[in-house]
Amino acid sequence: MTAQIIGRLLFMLGGAAGGFFAAGELRARHHFLAAMERAAAHMRGEIGDLGTPLPVLFERLSADETAGFFFRLVMEGETGMREAAWQIAAKSAREKYRLCDADMQALLILGEGLGQYGLEDQLRRLAAAERALAHRVAAAEENRQRYAKLLRFGGFAAGAVAALLI
């Protein structure tokens, strides 16, 4: 009898943990996109105002706690293959943060043509990427607010139903 109760509690706790994990993924996606939006603004300032070279800029951005892994992946890419390294980093971020297609598009806009065009064109592209990322951050926040509680409760409820059925 005691083993049954413990087993049922474990099912309920497992379901609740799954719900909290899923809600945490929504929060992580929001934090990553917000960090990339801040990075876009920082890049625009560094390139436009200071003329910082991209390798130095990426090294500075790689210190960021949330988006740092993204810029480390870009830095590890082959020299002269920055766009390919950017796409690989975006695919890695997609898997890590469960990004949707629109999030991916905003990331790819951010990396498109960096260091390949004139200053004014790069600044326009960075401003467009910043706007696209701001839109994605707002959508991620809305999803997080809408679904986080539902996922936490749903995980617990699924665990409770499983416990009752066994």
Buried (B, 14 or more C-beta within 10 A) or exposed (E): EEEEEEEBEEBBBBBBBBBBEBBEBBEBBBBBBBBBBBBBBBBBEBBBEEEBEBEEBBBBBBEBEBBBBBBBBBBEBEEEEBBEBBBBBBBEBBEBBBBBEEBBBBBBBBBBEBEEEEEEEBBEBBBBBBBBBBBBBBBBBEBBEEBBEEBBEBBBBBBBEBBEEE
